[in-house]
């Protein structure tokens, strides 16, 4: 006999519950910050497209604010106990969208080479796919130190690339002369590329180890 003690929701009611849950998740503070980060993308590109020192400065400011909301929304989600499925989807998506949008936009401007953007984009797609497959197998792969270093170098490099012009700089009274932000930013993105490849190799290694450990735990399969 079937257990009738727990009533089952019909498909229509179940869909309503799912929509209601997603709607509630969409309006919590961390997810609103994530939505705000996505909205900042066209604003950042609009400033960047003007290609002047002043507009480059504001493009860098917008990108910096977006990077700060990335740190803030994760902290608030944990602090307020509102970590949600929608947030887990949107947060990394928003990061990748603004980074790749800015990098792609700067290729025809001559600030970054196309091959660098292609390699970074291929790496992000590959790692995202790998983590998705791992999650479907019940394997969680956390970001290592190489991935965190890659992100930090990449973010700072992009901010400098967005600035896009030479500036006269000094530090603690020491005259540094004219510093071209494009050259410095490009060097940081190159450095991030090295850590990007290292972290990708680490993801593959961790995935292989986790799958092997799971297979050993399950034991040999019967034919």
N, C-alpha and C positions, 0 to 999 in steps of 0.2 A: 504493500500500500504506500501511497505517496503521503508525505508529511504535509498536513494542511495547517499547521500551527503558525507558519509565517506567510502572510498573504503576499502574493507577487504583484508588482506593479505592471500594468499593461504597457506595451511599447510607447504609446502616446504619452502616458504619465511619466515614463522613464525619460523620454526626450525633454519633457518640460522641466524635470528635476535637473538634468544636465545643463540645460540652457540657463536656468536660474542660478546654478552654481557658478557657471562661467561669467554670468553678468555680475555676480557678487565679487568674484575674483578681479574683474576688470576695473572696479572702482576702488580697490584698496590702494593705499598710498604708494607702496613700492611699484605696483603695476602702472599706476598713473605716471610715475617718474619714468618708467620704461617707455610708455607711450610718448611722453614728452621728448625722450631721446630720439625716437623715430621721427617726430615732427621737426626736430632740429636739423635733420639731414638736408631737406631742400633749402632751409635758411643758410646753412653752411655753404652749400654749393652755389647759392645765389651770390653770396659775398665773394666766394672764390672766383666766380665767372667774371667779375668786374676787373680782376687782375690789376689792382692798384695797391700800393703799400697800405693805405688806410683800410681797404676792403679785406686785404690779406690779414691784417691785424684782427679785424672783427671775425673773420672766418676761424682764426686760431682760437679766439675767445669762445665762440660757440662750440667748437670741438672740445675745448677744455671743460666747459660746463657739462657737456654730454658725458665726458669721461668721469667727472665728479659724480654725476647722477648714477653712473654705473656702480660706483663704490657705495653710494648712499642707499640705493634701493635694495641691494643685497643685505646691507646691515639692518635696515628697517624691517625687511621681511623676516629675518631671524629674531630681531628684538621684539617685534609685535606678534610673532608666531603666525604669520600669514603667508608662509611659503606655499605656493599653489602650482598646479600643473601648468596653468596659463603663464605664470611668471617664469617657470623653468623653460618654457618654449620661447617666450618673447625676449627674455634678457640676453641670452647669447645671440639670438637673431638680430636684435637691435645693434649689438656691438659689431657684428660682422658687416651689417648693412652700412653703417656710417663709415667704418674703416675702408671697406672696399669701394664705396661710392666716391670717397675723397681721393683714394689712390687712382682709380680709373679716370676720374676727372682731371687729375694732374698729369696724366700721360701726354695728351696732345699739347699741354702747356710746357712740356720739356722739363718738368721738375723731377720726374721719376721715369725710369725705363720701363717699357711695356713688359719685358721678360720677367722683371722683378714682381710686378703685379700678378702676372700669370702664375708664377711659382707660388706666391703667397696664397692666391685664390685656390689653386689646386690643392695646396696643403690643407687649407681650411675645410674644403669640401671632403677631402679624403678622411681627415680626422673626425669630422662630424659624422660621416657615414660609418666609420669604424666604431665610434662610441655608440651610435644607434644600434648597430648589430650586437655589440657587447651588452647593451641594456636589454635587448630582446632575449638574450641568453641568460639574463640575471647576473651579469658581470658589470661592476661599476669600476670605471677607470678614472681616477682623479688626476687633475693637472699636476705635473711635477714642477720642480724649480726652473727647468729650462723653459717650460711654457709660460711661467710667470715673468721670467726675465725677458722673453720674447715680447710679451704684451707691453711691458714697461718701456722697452726700447722703441717698439713700434709706435706707441702712443706719443712719446716725446718727439720722435722723428717726424711724425705726421704733423704735429703742432708747428714744428719749425719749418717744414715744407710749406704749410699753409701760409706762414708769415711771408715767405717767398722773396724777400729782398735783402740786400746788404744793409747792415746797421753798424753805426759806430758804437762800440761797447767798451765798458771799463768795469773792473771788479776790484773792490777794496782799494780804490785809488790807483790801481794799475791800469794803464791805458792798453787795451787789447786791439785797438785799431778797428778797421772795417772788417766785420765778420759777415760772410754770406750765409744766411740761414738755410738756403737751399742745399749748399754743400754739406753743412753740418747735419741737417735733417736726413739727407740722402745717405750719409755715412752711418747714421744710427739705424736706418731702415735696413741697410746692408748687414749690419751686425745682428739685427733682429732676425734676418733671413737665416743666419747660421744657427741661432738658437731654435728657430722654427723647424729646421730640418732635424736637429737633435731631439727636440721634443716629439716630433712625428715618429722618429725611430723608437723613442721610448714608449710611445703609445702602442706601436706594433708589438714590441717586446712584451709589454705588460699584458696585452690582449692574448698573445700566444701562451704566456705562462698561465693566465687565468683559465683559458679554455683547456689547457693540458691538465691543470689541477682539477677542474670540474669533471673531465673525462675519467681521471683516476679515481675520483670520489664515487662516480656512478658505477665504475667497474666495467669489465669488458661487455660489449653488446653481444647479444645472441643473434645468430643468423636466422 
